[in-house]
Amino acid sequence: GYIPLSGQIAEVLLAAGFSVAVGIGASQFKLDVALEGQRNGKSFKVALLCDEGDKDDGAYRRAQRATLLAQRGWKVIHVDSLEWHQQRRSVLDRIKRAIVGH
């Protein structure tokens, strides 16, 4: 069956030992995938905003969400489905760098 991009990413991150949450938030402002925790004594909050390619989220709206999240201390990473399918390792490396960089 079909697994949404956020679910695919969450499965890979869970298998790699990360604690993740999918679809957290309120109303239409939900995080596709969220990672929070401690790494090397530092806390981190990473939000993954996924472009499934099937919904009209709009570039302006995505930018607004990213700005609001950054103001609240989240590191924001945008992932689109084509990038995930063609360059999965690169996407995972970006996520790991965001965690370590906090």
C-alpha positions as CSV (number, residue, x, y, z in Angstrom):
1,G,0.0,0.0,0.0
2,Y,0.8,3.7,-0.2
3,I,2.9,5.1,2.6
4,P,3.0,9.0,2.7
5,L,6.5,10.6,2.5
6,S,6.3,11.6,6.2
7,G,5.7,8.0,7.1
8,Q,8.5,6.7,5.0
9,I,11.0,9.1,6.5
10,A,9.7,8.4,10.1
11,E,10.2,4.6,9.5
12,V,13.8,5.1,8.4
13,L,14.6,7.4,11.3
14,L,13.0,5.1,13.8
15,A,15.0,2.2,12.4
16,A,18.1,4.3,12.9
17,G,17.3,4.8,16.6
18,F,15.8,8.3,16.6
19,S,12.6,9.2,18.5
20,V,10.1,10.7,16.1
21,A,6.6,12.0,16.1
22,V,4.4,12.3,13.0
23,G,1.6,14.8,12.5
24,I,1.9,16.8,15.7
25,G,0.5,20.3,16.1
26,A,-2.8,22.0,15.9
27,S,-5.4,22.5,13.2
28,Q,-3.7,22.8,9.8
29,F,-0.4,23.7,11.3
30,K,1.0,20.2,11.9
31,L,4.6,19.1,11.6
32,D,5.0,16.2,9.2
33,V,7.8,14.7,11.2
34,A,9.3,16.1,14.4
35,L,12.4,15.0,16.2
36,E,13.2,16.2,19.7
37,G,15.7,15.0,22.3
38,Q,19.2,15.2,23.7
39,R,22.4,14.5,21.8
40,N,25.8,14.9,23.4
41,G,24.3,16.8,26.3
42,K,22.5,19.3,24.0
43,S,18.8,19.4,23.3
44,F,17.5,19.5,19.7
45,K,14.3,20.2,17.9
46,V,14.1,19.3,14.2
47,A,11.0,19.8,12.1
48,L,10.7,18.1,8.7
49,L,8.2,19.7,6.3
50,C,7.4,17.2,3.6
51,D,6.1,18.1,0.1
52,E,4.1,15.0,-0.9
53,G,3.5,16.6,-4.3
54,D,-0.3,16.0,-3.9
55,K,-1.4,18.9,-1.9
56,D,-1.4,22.6,-2.6
57,D,0.6,23.9,0.4
58,G,2.1,26.8,-1.6
59,A,5.6,28.2,-1.3
60,Y,4.5,31.2,0.8
61,R,2.7,29.1,3.3
62,R,5.6,26.7,3.6
63,A,8.0,29.7,4.2
64,Q,5.6,31.1,6.8
65,R,5.5,27.8,8.7
66,A,9.3,27.5,8.5
67,T,9.7,31.1,9.9
68,L,7.4,30.5,12.8
69,L,9.0,27.2,13.7
70,A,12.5,28.8,13.5
71,Q,11.4,31.6,15.9
72,R,10.4,28.9,18.3
73,G,13.8,27.2,18.2
74,W,13.1,24.5,15.6
75,K,15.6,23.6,12.9
76,V,13.5,23.2,9.8
77,I,14.2,20.9,6.9
78,H,12.1,20.8,3.7
79,V,12.0,17.4,2.0
80,D,10.2,16.7,-1.3
81,S,9.2,13.3,-2.5
82,L,11.5,13.4,-5.6
83,E,14.5,14.3,-3.5
84,W,13.7,11.5,-1.0
85,H,13.4,8.9,-3.7
86,Q,16.5,10.0,-5.6
87,Q,18.8,11.2,-2.9
88,R,17.7,9.5,0.3
89,R,21.2,9.4,1.9
90,S,21.6,13.1,1.3
91,V,18.3,13.8,3.0
92,L,19.3,11.7,6.0
93,D,22.7,13.3,6.2
94,R,21.0,16.8,6.4
95,I,18.7,15.6,9.2
96,K,21.7,14.1,11.1
97,R,23.6,17.4,10.7
98,A,20.6,19.4,12.0
99,I,20.6,17.2,15.1
100,V,24.3,17.5,15.7
101,G,24.3,21.2,15.0
102,H,21.9,22.0,17.8
